[in-house]
Structures are given as C-alpha cells and as structure tokens.
Amino acid sequence: MPAGPLQFAAIADDYTGASDLAGMLHLAGVPAVQVFGVPEDPVEEAGVAGGAVIVALKTRSAPREEAVELSLRALRQLRKLDPRQVQFKYCSTFDSTPRGNIGPVTEALLDAMGVACTVAVPALPVNGRTQYLGHLFVEGRLLAESPLRDHPLNPMTDSNLVRWLAGQTSARVGLVPLPVVLAGPGEIQRVLRELECQGVRIALVDAVTDADLDAIAAAVADMPLITGGSGITLALARLWQRQGGLGSPPAAPRLPRGRGTLILAGSCSAATLEQLDRWEAAGHAILRVCEPAQVASAAGYARAEIARTGIATIASSATPSRRHADPQAARAFETAFGGLAAQVVREELADNIIVAGGETSGAVVDALAVKAARVVGLVAPGVPSLLSLDGRGLWLVLKSGNFGGPDFFADALRQREELCN
C-alpha cells in the first residue's frame, strides 16, 4: 500500500453517519479521528499520519446551496492533508428528498476535484441494507415499503435510487448491476469506463453481500473520489489490510470511571423505539417528553436521576402516528436536547453522553462545543464510542436511529465499563 500523509478522508452529511464511518475504519485497524464541522486547521485539529479523518457536517437536511458550500469548504481543508482517497459519505438508506443534497454535493465535488465519474455505493449488508438492480432494500423489504419511509425530515418514498438520484442532479446517473459485480473487479472497471464514455458521472453499484463490496472496493481503490455508505469503506479497509497490513485496531485508552451518564433519544425509528422499550423493561426510568419545553425544563429530572442511579434517560421518540409532523418541532426538540446536554456537562453531572438520532446528535455535539474526537471502541456495527480531544474527556456515543441491537443502551454502557478496566 503506497505510503502517504493520510490514507483516507471523508466528508459525511451528518454526525452519526460520520461516526458510522469512523467506527468501521477503527474496526479494520485504521486510526480514525472525527472532526465536527469544517476544520479551521486540519493538521492541528485532526492530522493522523497514515490514518483517516472524517469531517462531520450537518448537511443532509440543509438547503442544497448550503450543503454544497460546506462540503466544498471541507474538501479544501481535507486536501491539505493529502489523502489518497476522499469519500462523500451519506446514509446507507439514502435519506434524502427529491430535491435533496446527495446529487448536488456529489456533482460539486466531482467538479472541484476535476474528476469525470464516481460511484455511489450505499449498500451496508451487515445492517440489512442492500441494493439490487438499482433498488434499495432494508432487511429484504423495498426501502419505500419499510419503516424508514417515515423519516420525519427525509422520507424515502421511492426505492429506485437511479431514478431518485437523477431527479436531484443535472449529472447523468447510471447503474452497475449485480451480474457485473459478480463477474469481478475487472468487469466492474470495464463497465464503469463504458458508462463514463456515455457521459455518466455518478454510477450506482449494486451490492447484496460483503463479498460484493470487496469486489467493488478492488475496482474503485484508485478512484480519487467515491461516494456511499460505510460498507464500501470497510471493504476498502479490508483491501488495504490484504495489500500491506494495517495491524490491529488502535489500543483503547483506559478511561476513568467518570461521573454520570445522560441518554438522549430524539430518533423516531422503529429500532430506537424498540431499544427504549427494552431499556425501560429492564428497570430503567425514562422521561418521555412530547414538547420541546419539557426537554428544556428536564435538568432537575436529570440531576435527580443521576444522583439516584447514575443514569438519566430522556426521550422524545414516538411512533409515526404520535410524532410532530412539523419539521420546526423536530428542530426545536434538537435545540432543547443540545441545551440540556450542555447544562448537564457544565454542572459536572455527567461526562458520558449517549444520543440516538442523527439530527439530535448534531445538536448535542454542537451545544457541547466538541470539535474533534478519536474512536476508542465499537458498540455496534456503525456505532463507535468516541473520546473528545479537548481535554474534557467526554465519552460520546452517537447513534443513527436505525442502528444497534435491541439492548443497545445496555451494550453501550457495558463497553464504557470495559474501557475503565
């Protein structure tokens, strides 16, 4: 594997997506640092020779002009680290809208890097996300027929990603179908060249297994720009291991026992709802709130619960029929959760923060003013645990709503305990 200042860099469109990517790289033995927001000085804030830097933005639901501008700024800063490859990372469920940002950001990055064509590989088989003939499936169900169609900000109502992506961008969109992928890396490269000659700038690539992702990784390893979920990144890391060996995952630091734990859940995904039910059934109290003002006034509850049990759990998560339909209400919840987390940390009640929900995670991290964190472990596929690099030593777990097993919150705290031993 050629040596270089930085093996890999990525621009993620939300904070939990960046954590997903950072965790996959850590699992493969790649030292990974996650930066929140565009770094002012990437060498000072995040430089990891031979490793990976992931810039976490909040552009998934932002106006497209803002998403493009922030992504280009992040690219300019990351290129100062001279990465071998750059990825635009988005959710494996392609959370977007017909006027969403995946297409425009990809097109802008292609132009800025002077690249004619790139791939789009959202598949993440380990989490049940697969793509066949351009259609995205979740646990074997078409995306538009799965619970993920009910995302409050980015509902996915069309499973055909070729059609969906083509509606977002003026760039021509094509497909590398599964039979080509099964034929191996050489055939994938041949079809990609053919698509590029036809004027295709973004080629969606089918994948239903990790073996498919390995074949795609071998085909795109030398592309300066790729796009997709964390599955293709993990496949690339496996390729780097085979080529030169990256060793074992970086040693985790020994963490102090610390203070209390604050769990905040803003996701309304079916997975998070089940996790909260299991957590409550195990005997843990949950303050369930239905208005942002209830979150803003929950500091007293958090103070009392942390004093009593060491853990305070507050959730606005609700089923589709009971949640607020107004996006403004969702943003008000996010702001309130961020303010609560900042107050709890400021009062030194907790230094362990677990957040369920991408938008909620972004609001919490911003309110805590965390600029960068290193990966210190993996709670579940796509969900690492992070340690802030600002001297406060905040332990953070930022979970995309759909990720993690039924006992996720217990799993996270179990790993925190392991890091203390």
C-alpha positions in Angstrom: 0.0 0.0 0.0 1.6 3.3 -1.0 2.7 5.5 1.9 1.2 8.9 2.3 0.4 11.5 4.9 -3.2 10.3 5.1 -4.7 7.1 3.9 -8.3 8.3 3.7 -10.5 11.3 4.2 -14.3 11.6 4.2 -17.0 14.2 4.3 -20.1 13.0 6.0 -23.5 14.6 5.7 -24.4 14.1 9.4 -22.7 13.4 12.7 -23.9 9.8 13.2 -23.0 9.0 9.6 -19.5 10.2 10.3 -19.4 8.1 13.5 -20.6 5.1 11.5 -17.7 5.5 9.1 -15.1 6.2 11.8 -16.2 3.1 13.7 -15.8 0.9 10.6 -12.3 2.2 10.0 -11.4 1.6 13.6 -12.6 -1.9 13.4 -10.3 -2.5 10.4 -7.3 -1.2 12.3 -7.2 2.3 10.8 -6.7 5.1 13.3 -9.6 7.4 12.9 -10.4 10.9 14.1 -13.8 12.5 13.7 -14.0 16.3 13.3 -17.3 18.1 13.9 -17.8 20.9 11.3 -15.3 22.2 8.8 -11.8 22.2 10.5 -10.1 25.6 10.7 -6.6 23.9 10.9 -6.9 20.3 9.8 -3.3 19.5 10.6 -3.6 20.8 14.2 -7.2 19.5 14.8 -7.1 16.1 13.1 -3.9 15.2 11.3 -3.4 11.4 11.6 -0.5 10.2 9.5 -1.4 7.0 7.7 -4.9 7.0 9.2 -8.3 8.6 8.4 -10.0 11.9 9.1 -13.8 12.2 8.8 -15.4 15.6 8.7 -18.9 15.5 10.1 -21.2 18.1 8.7 -25.0 18.7 9.2 -25.9 18.9 5.5 -28.4 16.1 5.0 -31.4 18.3 5.6 -29.8 21.7 4.9 -30.7 23.8 1.9 -28.8 22.5 -1.1 -26.7 25.6 -1.6 -25.5 25.5 2.0 -24.8 21.7 1.7 -22.7 22.3 -1.4 -20.8 25.2 0.1 -19.9 23.5 3.3 -18.9 20.3 1.5 -16.6 22.2 -0.8 -15.0 24.0 2.2 -14.5 20.7 4.0 -12.8 19.3 0.8 -10.4 22.2 0.6 -9.3 21.7 4.2 -9.0 17.9 3.9 -6.9 18.2 0.8 -4.3 20.0 2.9 -3.7 16.5 4.5 -3.1 15.0 1.1 -5.4 12.0 1.4 -5.1 9.1 -1.1 -8.8 9.0 -1.5 -11.8 11.1 -0.5 -15.3 9.8 0.2 -18.6 11.7 0.4 -20.4 9.6 3.0 -24.2 9.5 3.3 -26.7 7.1 4.9 -27.0 3.5 3.8 -30.7 4.2 3.5 -30.0 7.2 1.2 -32.0 9.5 3.5 -32.8 12.3 1.1 -35.7 14.1 -0.7 -36.5 14.6 -4.4 -34.7 18.0 -4.0 -32.1 16.5 -1.7 -28.4 17.1 -1.4 -26.7 13.8 -2.4 -26.7 14.6 -6.1 -25.7 18.3 -5.9 -22.9 17.7 -3.4 -21.5 14.8 -5.5 -21.6 16.8 -8.6 -19.9 19.8 -6.9 -17.1 17.5 -5.5 -16.6 15.9 -8.9 -16.1 19.4 -10.5 -13.8 20.6 -7.7 -11.6 17.6 -7.9 -11.6 17.6 -11.7 -13.0 14.0 -11.8 -15.2 12.8 -14.6 -17.1 10.0 -12.9 -17.6 8.4 -9.5 -19.5 5.6 -7.9 -22.4 5.6 -5.4 -22.4 2.6 -3.1 -25.0 2.9 -0.3 -25.2 -0.8 0.5 -24.4 -2.0 4.0 -25.3 -5.7 4.2 -24.2 -6.1 7.8 -27.1 -3.8 8.7 -29.5 -5.2 6.2 -29.1 -2.5 3.5 -28.7 -4.0 0.1 -29.1 -2.7 -3.5 -30.3 -4.8 -6.4 -30.9 -3.5 -9.9 -30.7 0.0 -8.5 -33.4 -0.6 -5.9 -32.5 -0.3 -2.2 -33.8 -2.9 0.3 -33.9 -2.8 4.1 -33.9 -6.3 5.7 -35.3 -7.7 2.4 -38.0 -5.1 2.0 -38.1 -2.4 -0.6 -37.0 0.8 1.1 -40.3 2.6 0.3 -42.2 -0.2 1.9 -40.1 -0.3 5.1 -40.5 1.7 8.3 -37.7 4.0 7.0 -40.2 5.6 4.6 -41.5 7.5 7.6 -38.4 9.6 8.3 -39.7 12.9 9.7 -37.3 15.1 7.7 -36.2 12.9 4.8 -38.9 10.3 3.9 -37.8 7.9 1.3 -40.8 7.2 -0.9 -39.1 5.7 -3.9 -36.8 2.6 -3.7 -35.4 3.2 -7.2 -32.1 5.0 -6.4 -31.2 5.6 -10.1 -34.5 7.5 -10.6 -34.3 9.2 -7.2 -30.7 10.4 -7.7 -31.3 11.5 -11.2 -34.1 13.8 -10.0 -31.6 15.6 -7.7 -28.8 16.5 -10.2 -28.1 17.5 -13.7 -25.3 15.0 -13.8 -26.2 11.8 -15.7 -26.8 8.8 -13.4 -26.1 5.2 -14.4 -26.1 1.7 -12.9 -23.6 -1.1 -12.5 -26.0 -4.1 -12.0 -25.3 -7.1 -9.8 -24.4 -9.5 -12.6 -21.5 -7.2 -13.4 -20.4 -7.0 -9.8 -20.5 -10.8 -9.5 -18.2 -11.0 -12.6 -15.4 -9.4 -10.6 -13.4 -6.2 -10.3 -12.1 -6.2 -13.9 -15.6 -6.3 -15.3 -16.8 -3.6 -12.9 -14.0 -1.4 -14.1 -14.8 -2.1 -17.7 -18.4 -1.2 -17.3 -17.5 2.0 -15.3 -15.3 3.1 -18.2 -18.1 2.4 -20.6 -20.6 4.4 -18.5 -18.1 7.3 -18.3 -17.8 7.3 -22.1 -21.6 7.5 -22.3 -21.5 10.7 -20.2 -22.4 9.1 -16.8 -20.9 11.0 -13.9 -22.5 9.0 -11.0 -22.7 5.2 -11.2 -24.8 3.4 -8.6 -23.3 0.0 -7.9 -25.4 -3.0 -6.8 -24.3 -5.0 -3.7 -26.1 -7.6 -1.6 -23.2 -9.2 0.3 -19.9 -8.2 1.8 -18.2 -10.2 -1.0 -19.9 -7.8 -3.5 -18.5 -4.9 -1.6 -15.0 -6.5 -1.7 -15.2 -6.8 -5.4 -16.3 -3.1 -5.8 -13.5 -2.0 -3.4 -10.9 -3.7 -5.6 -12.4 -1.9 -8.6 -12.5 1.6 -7.2 -9.4 1.6 -4.9 -7.6 4.1 -7.1 -10.5 6.4 -7.7 -9.8 9.8 -6.1 -13.4 10.3 -5.1 -16.1 7.7 -4.1 -19.5 8.1 -2.5 -21.7 5.9 -0.4 -22.2 4.4 3.0 -19.7 2.8 5.4 -19.9 -0.6 3.8 -17.7 0.3 0.9 -15.3 1.9 3.3 -14.9 -1.2 5.4 -14.4 -3.2 2.2 -11.6 -0.8 1.2 -10.0 -1.2 4.6 -10.0 -4.9 4.2 -8.3 -4.4 0.9 -5.7 -2.2 2.5 -5.0 -4.9 5.0 -4.5 -7.5 2.3 -2.2 -5.3 0.4 0.0 -4.1 3.2 -1.4 -4.8 6.6 -2.8 -2.2 8.9 -2.4 -4.2 12.0 -4.9 -4.4 14.9 -7.3 -1.7 15.9 -5.6 1.1 17.8 -5.3 0.4 21.5 -8.2 1.9 23.5 -7.2 4.2 26.3 -8.1 3.4 29.9 -10.8 5.7 30.9 -11.6 6.9 34.4 -14.8 5.9 36.0 -16.2 9.3 35.4 -19.4 10.9 36.5 -22.9 10.1 35.4 -24.5 9.1 32.1 -27.0 11.1 30.1 -29.0 9.3 27.4 -31.0 11.4 24.9 -33.2 9.9 22.3 -34.7 12.0 19.5 -35.0 9.4 16.8 -38.4 8.0 16.0 -37.1 5.0 14.1 -38.6 1.6 14.8 -35.1 0.4 16.1 -34.8 3.2 18.6 -38.4 2.7 19.8 -37.7 -1.0 20.5 -34.4 -0.1 22.2 -36.2 2.3 24.6 -38.8 -0.2 25.4 -36.2 -2.8 26.2 -34.3 -0.3 28.3 -37.4 0.6 30.3 -38.4 -3.1 30.6 -35.0 -3.7 32.2 -35.9 -1.4 35.0 -34.5 1.9 33.8 -36.6 5.1 34.1 -37.3 7.1 31.0 -38.7 10.6 31.0 -40.8 10.6 27.8 -41.4 14.1 26.5 -43.9 15.3 23.9 -43.0 19.0 23.8 -39.6 20.8 23.4 -40.4 22.9 26.6 -40.4 19.6 28.6 -36.8 18.9 27.5 -35.7 22.4 28.3 -37.0 22.0 31.9 -35.7 18.5 32.4 -32.4 19.4 34.1 -33.9 18.8 37.5 -35.0 15.4 36.5 -31.6 14.6 35.1 -29.9 15.9 38.3 -32.1 13.7 40.5 -31.8 10.5 38.3 -28.1 10.8 38.0 -27.8 11.2 41.8 -30.1 8.2 42.3 -28.9 5.7 39.7 -26.0 7.4 37.8 -28.1 7.4 34.6 -30.8 9.8 33.2 -32.7 8.9 30.1 -34.9 11.4 28.3 -36.7 10.6 25.0 -38.9 12.4 22.5 -39.1 9.3 20.3 -42.6 8.4 19.2 -44.4 6.3 16.6 -45.4 7.9 13.3 -49.0 8.4 14.4 -47.9 10.3 17.6 -44.9 12.3 16.5 -45.0 16.0 15.5 -45.4 16.3 11.7 -43.9 19.9 11.7 -40.2 19.9 10.9 -39.9 23.0 13.0 -41.0 21.0 16.1 -38.2 18.4 15.3 -35.6 21.2 15.2 -37.0 22.7 18.4 -36.5 19.3 20.1 -32.9 19.1 18.8 -32.1 22.6 20.2 -33.6 21.7 23.5 -31.7 18.4 23.8 -28.5 20.3 23.0 -29.1 22.8 25.7 -29.9 20.1 28.2 -26.7 18.2 27.4 -24.6 21.4 27.7 -26.2 22.2 31.1 -25.6 18.7 32.5 -22.0 18.7 31.4 -21.4 22.3 32.7 -22.8 21.3 36.1 -20.4 18.3 36.0 -23.3 15.8 36.5 -22.2 13.6 33.5 -19.3 13.1 31.2 -20.8 10.1 29.4 -23.3 11.1 26.7 -25.3 8.6 24.5 -27.5 10.1 21.8 -30.0 8.3 19.5 -30.8 10.1 16.3 -28.6 11.8 13.7 -30.1 15.3 13.9 -30.3 15.1 17.7 -26.6 14.0 17.8 -25.6 17.0 15.7 -27.4 19.4 18.0 -25.9 17.9 21.2 -22.3 17.8 19.9 -22.6 21.4 18.7 -24.0 22.5 22.0 -21.2 20.8 23.8 -18.7 22.5 21.5 -16.8 19.3 20.8 -14.5 19.9 17.8 -12.9 16.5 17.4 -12.9 13.0 18.9 -11.0 9.8 18.4 -12.6 6.4 18.1 -11.9 4.2 21.2 -14.3 1.3 20.5 -17.3 -0.1 18.7 -20.6 -0.6 20.4 -22.4 -2.0 17.4 -21.8 -2.1 13.6 -21.8 1.6 12.6 -21.8 2.9 16.2 -18.4 3.7 17.7 -17.7 5.1 21.1 -15.7 8.4 20.9 -13.4 10.3 23.3 -13.3 14.1 22.9 -9.9 15.6 22.2 -10.5 18.8 24.1 -9.1 17.8 27.5 -12.6 17.2 29.0 -12.5 13.6 28.1 -16.2 13.4 27.2 -17.2 9.9 26.2 -19.7 10.1 23.4 -21.9 7.5 21.5 -23.8 9.0 18.6 -26.3 6.5 17.1 -28.2 6.8 13.9 -31.8 6.0 14.8 -31.9 2.7 12.8 -28.6 1.2 14.2 -27.9 -1.0 17.1 -29.4 -4.1 18.6 -32.5 -4.3 20.9 -30.3 -3.8 24.0 -28.2 -1.0 22.6 -28.2 1.2 25.6 -27.0 -1.6 27.9 -24.4 -2.6 25.2 -23.0 0.9 25.2 -22.7 1.1 28.9 -21.1 -2.3 29.0 -18.4 -1.1 26.6 -17.9 2.0 28.7 -17.3 -0.2 31.7 -14.8 -2.3 29.7 -12.8 0.8 28.8 -12.5 1.6 32.6 -10.9 -1.8 33.4 
